[in-house]
Amino acid sequence: MKFLFYISKKYSIPIIQPIIKFLDTTDHEYVFFVSRKVRNNFPEVLQKDKLLNNLDDAVNFTPDFVLVPGNFVDYRIPGVKVQIFHGLGVEKDSHYKIRHFFDCYCTSGPFVTDRFREMKRKHKYFEVIETGWPKVDHILEFQTKQIPEVPENKKIILFAPTHSSKMESATELMEVIPNIVKKDDFWLIKFHELMNKDLVAKFKNQMKSNTLFIDDYDITPYLHTADVLISDTSSVLYEFMILDKPVITYKTRSRFDKGIDICDPEMLRDVLDWSMLNLKTHSKNRKKHISEINPYLDGKISERLIKKLIENKNELEEVKKPLNLFRKLQILYHSKFKKGYLR
């Protein structure tokens, strides 16, 4: 079988890495079709000789499956189009938006699967296969090591807000966080690559000490290093909870008991101190939510995903998507005029 990975964002790389690791144990072929931004930052751990140069190369590769950790895919590439998702953002409406590009949705767990099967009854044409989210394999298998910039004798706090204007916490918490940093704290701050640049610049200007701003595309090493996570409605909350560590949310949209949710920024320091003294208090709740969102913690999600796709290949090839003319015109426009697109 032949697999093509269609990647537009750098943060998608850790999602596909465990799939590649499994494919390397098989006789299956795979290649990468990536945006220019990803191409310019392609990691050494992946085979650069498998990078395709243009759309013609992707078409001529004739993949059996196109695996997409994102919302869009070029319809001109042959093969079964498979959505493997770019996060566990189960509270966000965009997570469930049907854009009519995909023949199959590989869902992370029963909560997400039920939603997509509901939508399948409406749209009828696509398939839904529950496999787990591949990045979970990467998180669980990651070999923890000391990050040189992070001191060993401090409490490590990770702040990783979402970028969505309706859900982001950075704007309001920026007024508080620089004033509550203690001497025995060390703050890791990871902004989404789509975060407002002016907001990022202001935040960096105010955090004077005991802080590391993370530029890496993969947050996984910092999930393992941190003692507690502060966020809002970001997918990273569930990535952190997989490690059974405490989370603090600011005006989260749902699942309020996954950690401690606050609506007043002035409460943050007290809640932070309490959480670091009571690391296991919400462990039962964390495990409950993970069991609904991504219960597969066996390290075999990627293997399961590939095997289930191959097992259902004939059925998936019979899927007939709608014409989807508007979305197709969008793809053509982007490929013609957008700088980041490989032509």
Secondary structure, DSSP 8 states (H G I E B T S, - for coil): -EEEEEE-SGGGHHHHHHHHHHHTTSS-EEEEEE-HHHHHT--TTS-GGGB--SHHHHHHH--SEEEESSS---TTS-SEEEE--S---TTSGGGG---S--SEEEESSHHHHHHHHHHHHHH-S-EEEE---THHHHHHH------TTS-TTSEEEEE-----TTT--HHHHTTTHHHH--TTEEEEE---TTS-HHHHHHHHHH--SSEEE---S--HHHHHH-SEEEESS-THHHHHHTTT--EEEES-SS-GGGSEEES-GGGHHHHHHHHHH-TTTTHHHHHHHHHHH----SS-HHHHHHHHHHHTHHHHHT------HHHHHHHHHHHHH-TTS--
